[in-house]
Amino acid sequence: MTLSPTLRRWWPAAALLLSTTVCFALGGVLDNGTLDLGVTLLCYLAIAQAWNILAGFGGLVSLGSAAFVATGGYAAALLLVHTGLSWPLAVAAAPVAAMLLALLLSAALLRLRGDYFSIGTLAISIALQALIRNWDWAGGASGITLPVDAVPSGGNLFQLAVLVAALALALTLYTRHSDFGLRLAAIRDNEPAAVGLGVAVRRHQLAALLPASAVTGLAGAVIAFQFVVISPDSVASVSWSLNAVLMAVVGGMGTVLGPLLGVAVVYYGLTRELQSQQTLSLVIEGILLIAIVRFAPQGVWPLLCRATRRLLGPRPGSGKETETAPSGTESLAVDLA
């Protein structure tokens, strides 16, 4: 059975809404251990999806996720500790702070290309971590402790994490199926050609950077609430950037479900299961990344999709075995024509 174009367009959004509703309801029935694990997985998913929007669709390979995790986490934490605001208002400040940082840095960062952009974002993460370590109002190197009775916990924190992850997935779906995402992919594939077709490069890159930063900042606020005690070595660690890259690359850059699979494989399959053997976990992660880059450069999810198509065979009457997603400069030329 072939879905109509309308159903093909809207069923991902309907599936996201349904799964978000189900997961939100689970916040009231799961035990504390499962809820804590769920919060961690959902935060990693949001951060990986935000990175995927930048790198997978826009070609901006960032190593700066940690800077926005730290900005969102510390913004929410400092407001709770020093002003006594309620946690919903503190959460609302996290994406604003992250977007302001992105806006402040965008003029310099978006002038960089390729490896220079990656190195620039990494330098920002390291510099921000050093700044927080020497900032007494933020607790310095020892960090700060959030008031336990003022932060959400258990089911409430899980439900907040569900909403943040759902927002990240919604942004990814929009990027994947919109004209904006098509133009962003064209910039990624061939920037001079995209410019020749009339695409405003800086404007589209900034339009991807700001919401991606906001989602990462929101995840940072949830992480701060989960940790309760935050420090530069935890919330501002460069490992947040490296894990975002690893999860998205393993699952599949430029796809919607790839980062979800990557989070399950990297965090739950390796980091958590081998938490008593951290050295072995890091070695396996490195080997896995090398294997993915060498044998499945598009990631595990596209590999599974191709294998499934081969097993099922071509659809009756389709006249072709696979259907490629509209992306890149050539598709943009057709779309604009």
C-alpha positions as CSV (number, residue, x, y, z in Angstrom):
1,M,0.0,0.0,0.0
2,T,1.3,3.4,-1.0
3,L,0.7,6.4,1.3
4,S,-0.7,9.5,-0.2
5,P,1.6,12.6,-0.3
6,T,-0.4,14.2,2.5
7,L,0.0,11.2,4.8
8,R,3.7,10.9,3.9
9,R,4.1,14.5,4.9
10,W,2.2,14.5,8.2
11,W,2.7,11.0,9.6
12,P,6.1,11.8,11.2
13,A,4.6,14.7,13.1
14,A,1.7,12.6,14.2
15,A,4.1,9.8,15.3
16,L,6.2,12.3,17.3
17,L,3.1,13.8,19.0
18,L,1.9,10.3,19.9
19,S,5.2,9.1,21.2
20,T,5.7,12.4,23.2
21,T,2.3,11.9,24.8
22,V,3.0,8.3,25.8
23,C,6.5,9.1,27.2
24,F,5.1,12.1,29.1
25,A,2.5,9.9,30.7
26,L,5.2,7.4,31.7
27,G,6.7,10.0,34.0
28,G,4.0,9.2,36.6
29,V,4.5,5.4,36.6
30,L,8.2,4.6,36.2
31,D,10.5,4.0,39.1
32,N,13.2,6.5,40.0
33,G,16.1,4.6,38.5
34,T,14.4,4.2,35.2
35,L,13.4,7.9,35.3
36,D,17.0,9.0,35.9
37,L,18.2,6.8,33.0
38,G,15.5,8.3,30.8
39,V,16.4,11.8,31.6
40,T,20.1,11.1,30.7
41,L,19.1,9.5,27.4
42,L,16.6,12.2,26.5
43,C,19.2,15.0,27.2
44,Y,21.8,13.2,25.0
45,L,19.2,12.8,22.3
46,A,18.4,16.6,22.4
47,I,22.1,17.5,22.2
48,A,22.8,15.1,19.4
49,Q,19.8,16.2,17.4
50,A,20.8,19.9,17.8
51,W,24.3,19.0,16.6
52,N,22.7,17.0,13.7
53,I,20.8,20.1,12.5
54,L,24.1,22.0,12.3
55,A,26.4,19.4,10.9
56,G,24.2,16.8,9.3
57,F,22.0,19.2,7.4
58,G,24.1,22.4,7.4
59,G,27.6,21.1,7.2
60,L,28.7,23.1,10.2
61,V,30.7,20.5,12.2
62,S,30.7,22.0,15.6
63,L,32.7,21.0,18.6
64,G,31.1,23.6,20.8
65,S,28.0,21.8,22.2
66,A,29.6,21.8,25.6
67,A,29.6,25.7,25.6
68,F,25.8,25.8,25.1
69,V,25.2,23.0,27.6
70,A,27.2,25.0,30.2
71,T,25.5,28.3,29.3
72,G,22.0,26.8,29.7
73,G,22.9,24.8,32.8
74,Y,24.6,27.7,34.6
75,A,22.0,30.3,33.5
76,A,19.2,28.2,35.1
77,A,21.3,27.3,38.2
78,L,22.5,30.8,38.9
79,L,19.0,32.2,38.7
80,L,17.7,29.6,41.1
81,V,20.6,30.1,43.6
82,H,20.9,33.9,43.5
83,T,17.4,35.2,42.7
84,G,15.0,32.6,44.0
85,L,13.0,32.4,40.8
86,S,10.9,29.3,40.3
87,W,12.4,26.6,38.2
88,P,10.1,27.1,35.1
89,L,11.4,30.7,34.8
90,A,14.9,29.5,35.3
91,V,14.4,26.9,32.5
92,A,13.0,29.6,30.2
93,A,16.2,31.6,30.7
94,A,18.4,28.8,29.6
95,P,17.6,28.8,25.8
96,V,17.7,32.7,25.8
97,A,21.2,32.7,27.3
98,A,22.4,30.0,24.8
99,M,21.0,31.9,21.9
100,L,22.5,35.2,23.0
101,L,25.9,33.4,23.2
102,A,25.4,32.0,19.7
103,L,24.3,35.4,18.4
104,L,27.3,37.0,20.0
105,L,29.8,34.5,18.5
106,S,28.1,34.1,15.1
107,A,29.7,37.1,13.4
108,A,33.1,35.5,13.9
109,L,32.2,31.8,13.7
110,L,30.2,31.9,10.5
111,R,33.1,33.4,8.7
112,L,35.1,30.2,9.3
113,R,34.9,27.2,7.1
114,G,35.5,23.5,7.5
115,D,38.1,22.5,10.1
116,Y,38.6,26.1,11.1
117,F,34.9,26.3,12.2
118,S,35.3,23.1,14.2
119,I,38.5,24.4,15.9
120,G,36.9,27.7,16.6
121,T,33.9,26.1,18.4
122,L,36.2,23.8,20.4
123,A,38.2,26.9,21.5
124,I,35.0,28.6,22.7
125,S,34.1,25.5,24.8
126,I,37.5,25.4,26.4
127,A,37.6,29.2,27.0
128,L,34.1,29.1,28.6
129,Q,35.0,26.3,30.9
130,A,38.1,28.2,32.0
131,L,36.0,31.4,32.5
132,I,33.5,29.5,34.7
133,R,36.3,27.9,36.7
134,N,37.6,31.4,37.6
135,W,34.2,33.0,38.2
136,D,33.5,33.2,41.9
137,W,29.8,34.2,41.5
138,A,29.3,30.9,39.7
139,G,31.2,28.9,42.4
140,G,34.5,28.8,40.6
141,A,36.2,25.4,40.2
142,S,34.2,23.8,43.0
143,G,30.9,24.6,41.4
144,I,27.5,25.4,43.0
145,T,24.8,23.4,44.7
146,L,21.2,23.9,43.6
147,P,18.5,24.0,46.3
148,V,17.0,20.5,46.2
149,D,13.5,21.6,47.1
150,A,13.5,24.2,44.3
151,V,14.3,21.9,41.3
152,P,12.1,19.3,39.6
153,S,12.9,15.7,40.2
154,G,11.6,12.2,39.4
155,G,8.6,12.3,37.1
156,N,8.6,16.0,36.7
157,L,12.2,16.2,35.6
158,F,11.6,13.3,33.2
159,Q,8.6,15.0,31.7
160,L,10.6,18.2,31.2
161,A,13.3,16.1,29.5
162,V,10.6,14.5,27.2
163,L,9.5,18.0,26.1
164,V,13.1,19.1,25.4
165,A,13.8,16.0,23.3
166,A,10.5,16.3,21.5
167,L,11.4,19.9,20.6
168,A,14.7,18.8,19.3
169,L,13.0,16.1,17.2
170,A,10.4,18.6,15.9
171,L,13.2,20.9,14.8
172,T,14.9,18.1,13.0
173,L,11.7,17.0,11.3
174,Y,11.1,20.5,10.1
175,T,14.6,20.8,8.8
176,R,14.4,17.5,7.0
177,H,11.1,18.2,5.3
178,S,11.1,22.0,4.7
179,D,12.4,24.3,2.0
180,F,14.7,25.7,4.7
181,G,16.3,22.3,5.2
182,L,16.7,21.9,1.4
183,R,18.6,25.2,1.2
184,L,20.7,24.3,4.2
185,A,21.7,21.0,2.6
186,A,22.5,22.9,-0.6
187,I,24.9,25.1,1.3
188,R,26.4,22.0,2.9
189,D,26.9,20.2,-0.5
190,N,28.1,23.2,-2.6
191,E,28.2,26.6,-1.1
192,P,29.2,28.5,-4.3
193,A,26.5,26.8,-6.2
194,A,23.9,27.6,-3.5
195,V,25.0,31.3,-3.6
196,G,24.6,31.2,-7.4
197,L,21.0,30.0,-6.9
198,G,20.2,33.0,-4.6
199,V,20.5,31.3,-1.2
200,A,21.6,33.7,1.6
201,V,24.3,31.5,3.3
202,R,24.9,33.4,6.5
203,R,21.2,34.0,7.1
204,H,20.4,30.3,6.8
205,Q,23.4,29.2,8.9
206,L,22.4,31.6,11.6
207,A,18.8,30.3,11.4
208,A,20.2,26.8,12.1
209,L,22.6,27.9,14.8
210,L,20.2,29.8,17.0
211,P,17.5,27.1,17.5
212,A,20.2,24.4,17.8
213,S,21.9,26.4,20.5
214,A,18.6,27.0,22.3
215,V,17.8,23.3,22.4
216,T,21.3,22.5,23.7
217,G,20.9,25.2,26.4
218,L,17.5,23.7,27.4
219,A,19.2,20.3,27.7
220,G,21.9,21.9,29.8
221,A,19.2,23.2,32.3
222,V,17.8,19.7,32.6
223,I,21.2,18.3,33.2
224,A,21.9,20.9,35.9
225,F,18.6,20.0,37.7
226,Q,19.6,16.3,37.4
227,F,23.1,16.8,38.8
228,V,22.0,19.2,41.5
229,V,25.7,19.9,42.2
230,I,27.3,21.3,39.0
231,S,30.9,22.3,38.2
232,P,32.9,23.3,35.2
233,D,34.3,19.8,35.0
234,S,30.8,18.3,34.7
235,V,28.4,20.6,32.9
236,A,31.1,22.4,30.9
237,S,33.2,19.3,30.0
238,V,34.2,19.0,26.4
239,S,32.9,15.4,26.6
240,W,29.4,16.8,25.8
241,S,30.7,18.0,22.4
242,L,32.5,14.7,21.7
243,N,29.5,12.6,22.7
244,A,27.2,14.6,20.5
245,V,29.5,14.1,17.5
246,L,29.9,10.4,18.2
247,M,26.2,9.7,18.7
248,A,25.1,11.5,15.6
249,V,27.8,10.0,13.4
250,V,27.3,6.5,14.6
251,G,23.5,6.7,14.2
252,G,23.5,8.7,10.9
253,M,24.1,12.4,10.2
254,G,21.4,14.2,8.3
255,T,18.7,11.8,9.4
256,V,15.9,12.1,11.9
257,L,16.2,8.7,13.7
258,G,19.9,8.3,13.4
259,P,20.9,10.2,16.5
260,L,18.2,8.3,18.5
261,L,19.9,5.0,17.5
262,G,23.3,6.6,18.1
263,V,22.3,7.5,21.7
264,A,21.1,4.0,22.3
265,V,24.3,2.4,21.0
266,V,26.9,4.8,22.4
267,Y,25.4,5.6,25.8
268,Y,23.2,2.7,26.8
269,G,25.1,0.0,24.8
270,L,28.6,1.1,25.7
271,T,29.0,3.9,28.3
272,R,26.4,2.6,30.8
273,E,27.0,-1.1,30.3
274,L,30.7,-0.7,30.6
275,Q,30.7,2.0,33.3
276,S,32.9,-0.1,35.5
277,Q,35.5,-0.4,32.7
278,Q,35.8,3.1,31.4
279,T,39.0,2.6,29.5
280,L,37.6,-0.4,27.6
281,S,34.5,1.7,26.9
282,L,36.6,4.5,25.3
283,V,38.6,2.0,23.3
284,I,35.4,0.4,21.9
285,E,33.9,3.8,21.1
286,G,37.0,4.7,19.2
287,I,37.0,1.4,17.3
288,L,33.3,1.8,16.6
289,L,33.8,5.3,15.2
290,I,36.6,4.2,12.9
291,A,34.5,1.3,11.7
292,I,31.5,3.5,11.0
293,V,33.6,6.1,9.1
294,R,35.3,3.3,7.1
295,F,32.5,0.9,6.3
296,A,29.2,2.9,6.9
297,P,30.1,6.6,6.5
298,Q,26.4,7.5,6.4
299,G,25.8,5.9,9.8
300,V,24.0,2.8,11.1
301,W,20.4,4.0,10.5
302,P,20.8,4.5,6.7
303,L,22.7,1.2,6.5
304,L,19.7,-0.6,8.2
305,C,17.3,1.2,5.9
306,R,19.2,0.0,2.8
307,A,19.4,-3.5,4.1
308,T,15.6,-3.5,4.8
309,R,14.9,-2.3,1.3
310,R,17.0,-5.1,-0.2
311,L,15.2,-7.7,1.9
312,L,11.7,-6.4,1.1
313,G,12.5,-5.7,-2.6
314,P,11.1,-2.9,-4.8
315,R,7.5,-1.9,-4.1
316,P,5.0,-3.2,-6.7
317,G,4.7,-0.7,-9.5
318,S,7.3,1.6,-8.2
319,G,9.8,0.8,-11.0
320,K,12.7,1.4,-8.7
321,E,14.3,-0.1,-5.6
322,T,15.0,2.9,-3.5
323,E,13.7,6.5,-3.2
324,T,16.3,9.1,-2.4
325,A,15.5,12.0,-0.2
326,P,15.4,15.4,-1.8
327,S,18.5,17.2,-0.7
328,G,21.5,19.1,-2.1
329,T,22.2,21.6,-4.7
330,E,20.6,19.7,-7.6
331,S,17.3,19.3,-5.8
332,L,17.4,22.9,-4.8
333,A,17.8,24.0,-8.5
334,V,14.7,21.9,-9.3
335,D,12.8,23.3,-6.4
336,L,13.6,26.9,-7.3
337,A,13.0,26.4,-11.0
